[in-house]
Amino acid sequence: MFIPLLLSAAALCAPSSVFIESSRDATGAFNIVVDGRVWLTGGNATFFSGGKWLSKADGSLKIDQKEVEGVDEFGHFVAAHFTFVGTSSPFHVEAMAKNYDDGFAAFDLEYIIEINNTNSSDQDGVSATYPSFDLDLPTGAPKIGVMGLTGPFIDKTSSGPIMGMWPDAISIGRECGPTVLFDDNHTVVISASSAFMVHSFAVIGNAFAAGIMGSVKQVPAGFKISTILSGGSAGINNEIQVWGDRLRGRYQKNWDTYNTDFTAQHLGYNTDHGTYYYYNPTQLNYTGALLQVKKAANEKKIPFRHVLLDSWWYVRGADNGVSNWTAAPGTFYANGGDADLVRLHQETEWPVIAHNRYWSASTTYAKYNGGTFDFSPVVNGSYVLPLEQRFWDELIGNATKWGLRTYEQDWLFNEFRNVPLIYETTTWGRKWLMQMGEAASKHNINIQYCMPWPRHALQSLEIQPVSQIRASGDYVPQNNQPSDNWNIGGSSILAHALALRPFKDSFWSMVQEPGSSCNDTLNPDIERAAAVATLSAGPVTSGDGADYLNATLIMKSTRADGVLLHPSRPCTFIDSFIRASAGQGNGPKGHVWSTFSLVNQSRHDIVFTTELNETYSLRPSELNLRGPRRSIEMVAFSTTPTAVSTFSETSPLMLRKTMWHGDIALYYTSPVQSNGWALLGELDKWVPASGNRFLSVSVDGNDLIATCMGSAGETVHVSFAKDSKITTVTCTFKEELLRVSSNTTCFF
């Protein structure tokens, strides 16, 4: 019999709460109840120990149950507490099914004694099934749509999240991440909430089960693992943000690093895979190539403020891993080493995003190769892992001398798959990333995760310096086909919830760039790539050859001083697109994303579409991202408008088809002020009303005055609208602030 646990008054009053209704018969069975309705059922807790599965069903487990309440990092809870004890072998686990006052729930496990021979399977399995959700929906359950956030680059490289109906799109295996469930009105996020590097989900029998990754061989006494169920009725995007808020609150991950990330807030130059100079310096060395880029950029007034140095610059071993993370001889200058990097930094004056990959078995840092640091052993040709905090302190500390501003840890999932210490123990995957983060914190360096799985993104909750994450695969144009790495509208939802800036990778600003690392490939979607990079609110980096820098396109993203004209948050799939893609309800037949920018808390919405196969009528209620409420009266316009139109529930915005690869459409809304004027902003930018340009907007009688930020000598074209007509005012900065009036006046 199912009897709900006693809930606090706060939990009972929580809107659209998610709670666990536990059986009282000491079986571990439960219902998941959302806003009073049973969505899922589960139970059947089993554990792999001593080389075999233990369960109550076969008599190998004894279960005791009681009710408890307490306070943990999430807050006050009431819970069903279970004790699982082996009847014929040493085994003891304590578990709780917790309901929190704020209307969400969690399942916790703690291993009381050390357990050996727990490797039940490979990296895609689990060694426990707690919680375990039945794949068959109970009678009376709603039709449940699913979005599984999974795979490399936290979105299956560039194909986007898995979307479908329960249980087809659940996120499982070593690449798993949060599984998002939704009906017409509610959303529930199921994910790990601790032990992120070994917490996994798998299908076991007829159940969707959480537990420790199946490749882990031993679980130490005191090891804890937990699973969170967070949800409500605020919409899919917003409930994922609430889930992120709860996790960030638990681990005290704030927005400080996100908000002060230099390389994410300023225009950069990129040498990654797919860029012009990737393993293709075209000069005597890379110094010549980069100085040529700097000279050309200066001539065209393109304000590159930093450079990303990809994998071509450091010394690699026979297994293509890192032997020594310093400049290879001849790469920049003849001798190589840190001195060459210092000299390069002095000549370019660019701070550096520096790439790193996995460590070679022949790394010169390891004691067993004559170095001074402990590394993990080489097992059947595996990669290796540094084991000491002082290694990271020295590595990052030395790199700051040659301009390191952001450390890029690439090949993350490859390291996970190929370092036994990571996937066979409960602790070393976490220790590795924590040590890296501690060194970055000591030296005031940001970290970018590249080639991550969702578990890496979740682990960043404990690591304040991690502020960027690659959200799609490499930008590599080829065979006159557009790169698919633009598709970050789903991965950006997860990134933003965890206070990470999604990075789309580089883009070209010319359709063809002869002599590039991609040969003479035609690249037809340069505008889509540049727009998505800017709308991501993450790093924006050109990868052009020096002779092919297209200032007109590049400058659509930035001010003259290199400050990026971002929206206030990343552009993400709208909820109705997610629902339609999952097969639940009507919605756009193609990509429709949204974001907004704030000018002194006035909301300017932005809508991006691509590969939209049919026209779509978009209502304001579909632009429901959490933030300041929009004005009651709004106007809407598209790129290069000649007029504006009213935007309301009764006057929706008609989105045109964008069917061919690379075709995009952008639409914008602006609040109408009390005197009838609306600030549209800079119509020659991807984000016309960026908060990085407009400090404030104020009504002055019959005029509207916008205060702008920039640099001396920069010219801006600021547009206003009234009675559907557009007025554009051109002004040139004399200092860092400029006031522009709708009556065509410039104030200094």
C-alpha positions in Angstrom: 0.0 0.0 0.0 1.3 3.5 -0.9 0.9 6.1 1.7 2.6 9.5 1.1 5.2 10.5 3.7 4.2 13.3 6.0 5.0 16.5 4.1 5.8 19.8 5.7 3.3 22.7 5.2 5.8 24.3 2.9 6.0 21.2 0.7 2.2 20.9 0.6 1.9 24.5 -0.6 4.7 24.3 -3.2 3.3 24.9 -6.7 3.3 21.9 -8.9 5.5 19.9 -6.5 7.3 16.7 -7.3 7.3 14.2 -4.5 8.0 10.5 -3.7 5.1 8.5 -2.4 6.7 5.5 -0.7 5.2 2.2 0.1 5.1 1.4 3.9 5.8 -2.3 3.4 9.7 -2.2 3.4 9.9 -3.1 -0.3 11.3 0.2 -1.5 8.5 0.6 -3.9 7.4 4.1 -4.7 5.3 6.4 -6.9 6.5 9.7 -8.4 3.7 12.2 -8.0 3.6 15.5 -9.9 1.0 18.0 -8.9 -1.1 15.3 -7.4 -0.9 12.9 -10.3 1.2 9.7 -10.5 3.6 9.9 -13.4 6.0 7.0 -12.7 6.2 3.9 -10.4 9.3 2.1 -9.3 11.2 0.2 -6.7 13.0 -3.2 -6.9 16.3 -1.9 -5.5 19.1 -4.3 -6.3 22.9 -4.1 -5.8 25.9 -5.8 -7.3 28.3 -6.9 -4.7 30.9 -9.6 -4.4 30.4 -10.5 -8.1 26.6 -11.1 -7.8 23.3 -9.2 -7.7 21.6 -8.9 -4.3 17.8 -8.3 -4.0 14.9 -8.8 -1.7 13.2 -10.9 -4.3 15.8 -13.7 -4.1 16.2 -13.4 -0.3 19.8 -12.0 -0.5 18.8 -8.6 0.9 16.9 -7.7 4.0 15.2 -4.3 4.0 14.1 -2.2 7.0 12.2 1.0 6.7 11.4 4.0 8.9 10.4 7.7 8.5 12.9 10.5 9.3 13.3 14.2 8.7 16.4 16.4 8.6 18.3 19.2 6.9 21.0 18.8 4.2 22.6 21.0 1.5 19.2 21.3 -0.3 17.2 22.2 2.8 14.7 20.6 5.1 13.2 17.2 4.1 11.1 14.3 5.3 12.1 10.9 4.0 11.5 7.2 3.9 14.8 5.7 5.3 15.8 2.2 4.1 18.5 -0.1 5.5 19.7 -2.7 3.0 21.7 -5.6 4.5 23.0 -8.7 2.9 21.6 -11.9 4.3 24.5 -14.2 3.4 27.3 -11.8 2.4 28.8 -8.6 3.9 26.7 -5.8 2.5 25.2 -2.7 4.1 23.7 0.4 2.4 21.5 3.1 3.8 19.1 4.9 1.5 16.6 7.7 1.7 13.7 8.8 -0.5 13.5 12.5 0.4 10.8 15.1 -0.1 11.9 18.8 0.3 9.9 21.7 1.5 10.4 23.5 -1.9 8.5 20.8 -3.8 11.2 18.6 -5.2 12.7 15.2 -4.3 15.8 13.1 -4.2 17.0 9.5 -3.7 20.2 9.1 -1.6 22.5 6.1 -1.1 25.4 5.7 1.3 27.6 2.6 1.4 28.3 1.9 5.0 31.0 -0.7 4.5 33.5 -1.2 1.8 32.1 -3.3 -1.1 34.4 -5.2 -3.5 33.8 -6.8 -6.9 31.1 -4.3 -7.8 31.9 -4.1 -11.5 28.7 -5.5 -12.8 29.3 -4.6 -16.5 31.1 -2.1 -18.6 30.9 1.7 -18.5 27.4 1.8 -19.9 25.9 -0.3 -17.0 25.2 0.3 -13.3 26.0 -1.7 -10.2 22.8 -0.6 -8.3 19.2 0.1 -9.2 18.2 2.8 -6.8 16.1 4.5 -7.8 14.6 2.3 -10.5 11.7 3.6 -12.5 9.3 1.2 -14.3 9.3 1.8 -18.1 5.6 1.0 -18.3 3.5 4.0 -17.3 0.9 3.5 -14.6 -2.8 3.7 -15.3 -3.9 7.3 -15.4 -0.4 8.7 -16.1 -0.2 11.5 -18.6 1.5 11.1 -22.0 5.1 12.0 -21.1 7.5 13.7 -23.6 11.2 13.3 -23.1 14.3 15.2 -23.9 17.5 13.3 -23.1 20.6 15.5 -22.7 23.4 13.2 -23.6 26.6 12.5 -25.5 29.8 14.3 -26.6 29.6 18.0 -26.4 26.6 17.5 -24.1 24.3 17.2 -27.2 25.5 14.1 -29.2 28.2 16.2 -30.9 25.9 18.4 -33.0 22.7 16.5 -33.6 21.0 17.9 -30.5 19.3 16.2 -27.6 17.3 13.0 -28.0 13.6 13.9 -28.1 10.7 11.5 -28.1 8.0 10.0 -25.9 8.6 8.0 -22.7 10.7 5.9 -22.5 12.3 6.2 -26.0 14.5 9.3 -25.4 15.8 8.7 -21.8 19.5 9.4 -21.3 21.5 6.3 -20.4 25.0 4.9 -20.4 28.4 6.5 -19.8 27.4 9.4 -22.0 24.2 10.1 -20.0 23.0 13.3 -18.6 19.7 14.8 -17.3 16.5 13.3 -18.6 13.8 15.9 -18.9 10.1 14.8 -18.7 7.1 16.9 -19.6 3.4 16.8 -20.2 1.3 19.7 -21.4 1.8 21.7 -18.2 4.6 20.3 -16.1 8.3 19.4 -16.4 10.4 17.1 -14.3 14.2 16.9 -14.5 15.9 13.6 -13.3 19.7 13.7 -12.9 22.6 13.0 -10.7 23.0 15.4 -7.8 26.3 14.0 -6.5 29.2 11.7 -7.5 28.8 13.0 -11.0 31.8 11.2 -12.6 30.5 7.8 -11.6 26.7 8.3 -11.3 25.0 6.7 -14.2 21.6 5.6 -15.6 20.9 2.4 -17.5 18.0 0.2 -18.6 18.0 -2.9 -16.4 15.2 -5.3 -17.3 12.1 -3.2 -17.6 13.4 -0.3 -15.6 15.2 3.0 -16.0 17.7 2.7 -13.1 20.3 5.0 -11.4 23.4 3.8 -9.7 27.2 3.7 -9.7 28.7 3.1 -13.1 29.1 -0.6 -13.8 32.8 -0.5 -14.4 33.7 0.6 -10.9 35.4 -2.3 -9.1 35.2 -1.2 -5.5 33.0 1.2 -3.5 34.7 2.5 -0.3 32.9 2.9 3.0 31.1 6.2 3.4 30.7 6.7 -0.4 27.5 8.6 -1.2 25.5 9.0 -4.4 22.2 10.9 -5.0 19.6 11.5 -7.7 17.4 14.6 -7.9 13.9 15.0 -9.3 13.1 18.7 -9.7 10.1 20.1 -11.5 7.2 22.4 -11.7 4.9 24.2 -14.1 7.0 27.1 -15.3 7.9 25.6 -18.7 10.7 23.3 -19.9 13.4 25.9 -20.2 12.6 27.5 -16.9 12.3 24.3 -14.9 15.7 23.2 -16.2 17.0 26.6 -14.9 15.3 25.9 -11.5 17.0 22.5 -11.4 20.3 24.2 -12.1 19.6 26.8 -9.4 19.1 24.0 -6.9 22.3 22.2 -7.8 24.3 25.4 -7.9 23.0 26.3 -4.5 24.0 23.0 -3.1 27.6 23.3 -4.4 27.8 27.1 -4.0 28.6 27.6 -7.7 27.9 31.3 -8.3 27.8 33.5 -11.4 31.0 35.5 -10.6 33.4 33.6 -12.9 30.7 33.5 -15.7 30.3 37.3 -15.4 34.0 38.1 -15.4 35.2 35.7 -18.1 37.5 37.8 -20.3 37.7 35.4 -23.2 34.0 34.9 -23.3 33.3 38.6 -23.3 35.8 39.8 -25.9 36.3 39.0 -29.6 39.0 36.3 -30.2 40.9 34.6 -32.9 40.9 30.8 -33.3 43.2 28.2 -34.7 41.1 25.1 -33.9 40.2 22.2 -36.2 38.5 23.7 -39.3 40.2 27.1 -39.1 42.5 28.5 -41.7 45.8 27.8 -39.9 45.0 24.5 -38.2 48.2 22.5 -38.7 48.7 24.8 -41.6 50.8 27.8 -40.7 51.5 28.8 -44.3 54.5 30.8 -43.0 57.9 29.8 -41.8 56.2 29.3 -38.4 53.1 30.2 -36.5 54.5 33.4 -35.2 54.5 34.7 -38.8 50.9 33.5 -39.3 49.6 35.1 -36.1 51.4 38.4 -36.6 50.0 38.5 -40.2 46.5 38.0 -38.8 47.1 40.8 -36.2 48.4 43.2 -38.8 45.4 42.5 -41.2 43.0 42.8 -38.3 44.4 46.1 -37.2 44.2 47.5 -40.8 40.6 46.4 -41.0 39.8 47.6 -37.4 38.8 44.2 -36.2 39.5 44.2 -32.5 40.8 40.7 -31.7 41.5 40.7 -27.9 42.8 37.1 -27.4 43.8 34.0 -29.3 43.0 30.3 -29.0 46.1 28.1 -29.6 44.9 24.6 -30.5 46.8 21.3 -30.3 49.4 22.0 -33.0 51.7 24.0 -30.6 52.9 21.5 -27.9 55.1 18.4 -27.8 53.3 15.1 -28.3 54.3 11.5 -27.7 54.1 8.4 -29.9 50.4 7.9 -28.8 49.6 11.5 -29.9 49.1 12.4 -26.3 50.9 15.3 -24.5 54.5 14.6 -23.8 55.3 18.1 -22.6 52.9 21.0 -22.5 55.2 23.6 -23.9 56.0 24.9 -27.4 57.6 22.4 -29.8 60.8 23.6 -31.4 60.1 25.5 -34.6 56.4 26.1 -33.9 56.9 29.7 -33.0 60.6 30.2 -32.9 63.6 27.9 -33.3 64.2 26.7 -29.8 60.7 25.9 -28.4 59.9 25.8 -24.7 58.1 28.4 -22.5 60.5 31.1 -23.6 59.0 31.0 -27.1 55.5 31.3 -25.7 56.6 34.3 -23.6 58.0 36.0 -26.7 54.9 35.3 -28.7 52.7 36.8 -26.1 54.9 39.9 -26.0 54.7 40.3 -29.8 51.0 39.7 -30.2 49.9 41.2 -26.8 47.0 38.7 -26.9 45.9 36.7 -23.8 45.7 33.0 -24.6 43.1 30.3 -24.5 45.5 27.3 -24.5 44.4 23.8 -25.6 45.4 20.6 -23.9 44.5 17.0 -24.5 45.2 13.7 -22.8 48.6 12.8 -21.3 50.8 10.5 -23.2 52.2 7.3 -21.5 55.6 8.8 -22.4 55.0 12.2 -20.8 58.2 13.7 -19.5 56.4 14.9 -16.3 55.9 11.3 -15.0 58.5 9.9 -12.5 58.5 6.6 -14.4 59.8 8.6 -17.5 62.4 10.6 -15.5 60.0 13.4 -14.4 59.1 14.6 -10.9 55.4 13.9 -10.6 53.3 10.9 -9.8 51.1 9.7 -12.7 48.7 6.8 -13.0 50.2 3.5 -14.3 50.1 2.6 -18.0 47.6 -0.2 -18.5 47.5 -1.9 -21.9 48.5 1.3 -23.8 46.1 3.5 -21.8 46.4 7.2 -21.4 47.7 8.4 -18.0 46.6 10.9 -15.3 48.6 13.2 -13.1 48.0 12.4 -9.4 49.4 15.4 -7.6 48.0 18.8 -6.9 51.5 20.3 -7.2 51.6 19.2 -10.8 48.6 21.3 -11.7 49.8 24.2 -9.6 53.1 24.3 -11.5 51.6 23.7 -14.9 49.0 26.5 -14.7 51.4 28.8 -12.8 54.1 28.6 -15.5 51.5 29.2 -18.2 50.4 32.4 -16.7 53.8 33.8 -17.6 53.1 33.5 -21.3 49.6 34.9 -21.2 47.3 32.0 -20.3 43.8 33.4 -19.5 41.7 30.3 -20.2 42.8 26.7 -19.9 41.0 24.5 -22.4 40.8 20.9 -21.3 39.9 18.9 -24.5 39.5 15.2 -25.1 37.5 14.9 -21.9 35.4 11.9 -22.9 38.4 10.2 -24.5 40.3 10.4 -21.2 37.3 9.0 -19.4 37.1 6.0 -21.7 40.9 5.3 -21.7 42.2 6.0 -18.2 41.2 3.0 -16.0 41.7 5.0 -12.8 38.8 7.2 -13.9 36.2 4.6 -14.8 37.2 1.8 -12.3 37.3 3.9 -9.1 34.7 6.1 -7.4 37.1 9.0 -6.7 39.7 9.7 -9.4 37.6 11.2 -12.1 36.5 13.8 -9.6 39.9 14.3 -8.1 41.5 14.9 -11.5 39.1 17.7 -12.3 39.1 19.1 -8.8 42.9 19.4 -8.8 42.8 21.1 -12.2 40.2 23.6 -10.9 42.1 24.3 -7.7 45.2 25.3 -9.6 43.1 27.5 -11.9 41.6 29.2 -8.9 45.0 29.8 -7.3 46.2 31.6 -10.5 42.9 33.3 -11.4 42.5 31.4 -14.6 39.2 30.3 -16.3 38.7 26.7 -17.6 36.9 25.6 -20.7 35.7 22.0 -21.0 35.9 20.5 -24.5 34.6 17.2 -25.8 32.6 16.8 -22.5 29.9 14.5 -21.6 27.1 15.8 -19.4 28.8 14.3 -16.4 31.7 16.7 -16.9 29.4 19.6 -17.1 27.7 18.5 -13.9 31.1 18.0 -12.2 31.9 21.7 -12.9 29.3 22.5 -10.2 32.1 21.9 -7.7 34.7 23.9 -9.7 34.2 27.6 -9.7 36.8 28.4 -12.4 35.0 26.4 -15.1 33.0 29.0 -16.9 33.0 27.8 -20.6 32.0 24.5 -22.3 32.1 23.5 -25.9 28.4 22.9 -26.8 28.9 21.3 -30.3 31.5 19.5 -32.4 34.2 21.3 -34.4 33.4 23.8 -37.1 34.8 22.1 -40.2 33.3 23.2 -43.5 33.8 20.6 -46.3 32.4 19.7 -49.7 30.3 22.8 -50.0 28.2 21.5 -47.1 27.6 23.7 -44.0 29.1 22.6 -40.7 26.4 21.2 -38.4 28.1 22.6 -35.3 25.6 25.5 -35.2 23.0 23.3 -33.5 23.5 24.3 -29.9 20.0 25.4 -28.9 19.5 22.3 -26.7 23.0 22.0 -25.2 22.9 25.7 -24.3 19.9 25.0 -22.0 22.1 22.7 -19.9 25.1 24.9 -20.0 23.3 28.0 -18.8 21.6 26.1 -16.0 25.0 25.2 -14.7 26.5 28.7 -15.1 28.6 27.8 -18.1 28.9 29.8 -21.3 28.3 27.6 -24.3 31.0 27.8 -27.0 30.0 27.1 -30.6 33.7 27.0 -31.8 35.1 29.2 -34.5 33.5 30.4 -37.8 34.6 31.7 -41.2 33.6 35.1 -42.3 34.2 34.4 -46.0 32.5 31.7 -48.2 35.8 30.5 -49.6 39.3 30.8 -48.3 41.9 29.3 -50.6 44.9 27.7 -48.9 43.0 26.9 -45.7 43.3 23.7 -43.7 40.0 22.7 -45.4 41.6 23.3 -48.8 39.3 25.3 -51.2 36.0 24.2 -49.6 33.0 26.4 -50.1 31.3 27.3 -46.9 27.7 28.6 -47.5 26.5 29.3 -44.0 28.9 31.9 -42.7 26.1 34.1 -41.4 24.4 31.3 -39.5 27.7 30.4 -37.8 28.5 34.0 -36.8 25.0 34.7 -35.6 24.8 31.5 -33.4 28.2 32.2 -31.9 27.1 35.7 -30.8 23.6 34.6 -29.6 25.2 31.8 -27.5 26.5 34.5 -25.0 29.7 32.6 -25.1 33.1 33.0 -26.8 33.1 34.4 -30.4 36.1 33.6 -32.4 37.0 34.0 -36.1 39.1 31.3 -37.8 39.8 33.1 -41.0 43.1 33.5 -42.9 44.7 36.9 -42.7 43.7 37.7 -46.2 40.1 36.7 -45.7 38.9 38.6 -42.7 35.5 40.0 -43.5 35.2 43.0 -41.2 31.5 43.6 -42.0 30.4 40.2 -40.8 32.8 40.0 -37.8 31.9 43.4 -36.5 28.2 42.4 -36.3 29.2 40.7 -33.1 31.2 43.3 -31.3 31.9 46.9 -30.3 35.0 48.6 -31.7 36.9 47.8 -28.5 36.3 44.1 -28.8 33.5 43.8 -26.2 31.0 41.3 -27.5 27.4 42.5 -28.1 25.8 39.5 -26.4 22.2 38.8 -25.3 21.7 38.5 -21.6 21.6 34.7 -21.7 22.1 32.0 -24.4 19.6 31.5 -27.2 17.8 28.2 -26.7 15.1 26.0 -28.2 11.6 27.4 -27.4 9.4 25.0 -25.4 7.0 24.5 -28.2 9.8 23.4 -30.5 10.9 20.8 -27.9 7.4 19.5 -27.4 6.8 19.2 -31.2 10.1 17.5 -31.7 9.2 15.0 -29.0 5.9 14.3 -30.7 3.8 16.0 -28.0 1.6 18.7 -29.4 1.9 21.2 -32.2 4.8 23.5 -32.7 7.2 24.9 -35.3 8.3 22.5 -38.0 12.0 23.4 -37.6 14.3 25.3 -35.4 12.9 28.2 -33.4 15.1 29.5 -30.6 14.8 32.6 -28.3 16.7 34.7 -25.9 16.5 38.3 -24.7 18.7 41.3 -23.8 18.1 43.7 -21.0 18.5 47.5 -21.0 18.0 48.7 -17.4 15.6 45.7 -16.9 13.6 46.4 -20.1 13.3 43.2 -22.0 14.1 43.0 -25.7 13.3 39.5 -27.0 15.3 37.8 -29.9 14.0 35.0 -32.0 16.3 32.9 -34.3 15.0 30.5 -36.9 16.7 28.1 -39.3 15.7 25.0 -41.2 12.0 26.0 -40.6 10.0 24.0 -43.1 6.7 25.9 -42.7 5.7 29.4 -41.7 4.9 29.7 -38.0 2.7 32.1 -36.0 4.6 32.9 -32.8 2.9 34.4 -29.8 4.5 36.3 -26.9 3.5 33.6 -24.5 5.9 31.2 -26.3 8.8 33.5 -25.4 8.6 32.5 -21.8 12.3 32.4 -20.7 12.7 33.4 -17.0 13.6 37.0 -16.6 12.0 40.5 -16.1 8.5 40.6 -17.5 8.1 42.2 -20.9 6.3 45.4 -21.4 2.5 45.3 -22.0 3.0 47.1 -25.3 5.6 45.8 -27.7 6.7 46.2 -31.3 8.4 43.6 -33.4 10.7 43.8 -36.4 13.1 41.7 -38.4 16.6 42.4 -39.8 16.8 45.4 -42.1 13.3 46.6 -41.3 11.5 49.4 -42.9 8.8 49.5 -40.3 7.7 47.8 -37.0 4.5 46.1 -36.1 2.5 45.4 -32.9 3.4 42.1 -31.2 0.8 40.6 -28.9 -1.2 37.4 -28.3 -3.8 38.7 -30.8 -1.1 40.1 -33.2 1.5 37.3 -33.4 4.7 37.3 -35.3 4.7 35.4 -38.6 8.0 33.5 -39.0 9.0 32.9 -42.6 10.3 29.6 -43.9 14.1 29.1 -43.6 14.4 25.8 -45.5 17.8 25.7 -47.2 21.0 25.0 -45.3 22.4 28.2 -43.9 19.3 30.3 -44.3 18.4 32.1 -41.1 15.9 34.7 -39.9 16.1 36.9 -36.9 13.2 38.8 -35.2 13.3 41.2 -32.4 10.9 42.8 -30.0 11.2 46.1 -28.1 9.1 47.6 -25.3 7.1 50.7 -26.1 7.8 53.5 -23.6 5.2 55.8 -22.1 5.7 58.5 -24.7 5.2 56.0 -27.6 8.9 55.6 -28.5 10.7 52.3 -28.6 14.4 51.7 -28.7 15.3 49.2 -31.4 19.1 49.6 -31.1 21.8 48.9 -33.6 20.2 47.2 -36.6 23.6 46.3 -38.1 24.4 44.0 -35.2 23.1 40.5 -34.4 21.9 41.7 -31.0 20.6 45.3 -31.6 19.9 46.2 -28.0 22.7 44.4 -26.2 23.2 45.3 -22.5 26.9 45.6 -23.4 26.1 48.6 -25.6 23.1 50.3 -23.9 23.6 51.3 -20.3 20.1 52.8 -20.0 17.1 54.2 -21.8 15.0 57.0 -20.4 11.9 59.0 -21.3 12.5 62.8 -21.6 9.3 64.4 -22.5 8.6 63.6 -26.1 12.0 62.1 -26.6 13.7 58.7 -25.8 17.3 58.9 -24.7 19.7 55.9 -24.9 23.0 56.0 -23.0 25.6 54.0 -25.0 28.9 52.5 -24.0 31.8 52.3 -26.5 35.2 53.8 -27.2 36.5 57.1 -28.6 36.2 57.3 -32.4 33.6 54.5 -32.7 30.5 55.3 -34.8 27.1 53.9 -33.9 23.8 53.9 -35.7 21.0 53.8 -33.1 17.4 53.3 -34.3 14.2 54.2 -32.6 10.5 53.7 -33.6 7.3 55.5 -33.1 3.9 54.9 -34.8 5.6 52.1 -36.8 8.1 54.5 -38.3 11.9 54.0 -37.8 14.3 56.9 -37.0 18.1 56.2 -37.1 20.6 58.4 -35.4 24.3 58.3 -36.3 26.8 59.4 -33.6 30.6 59.1 -33.0 32.0 58.5 -29.5 34.3 61.1 -28.1 34.8 59.2 -24.8 33.4 56.0 -23.3 29.8 57.2 -22.8 27.4 58.7 -25.4 23.7 59.7 -25.1 21.6 59.4 -28.2 18.1 61.0 -28.5 15.2 59.9 -30.7 15.1 63.5 -31.9 18.4 62.8 -33.7 20.6 64.5 -31.2 24.0 63.2 -29.9 25.1 64.2 -26.3 28.7 63.9 -25.1 
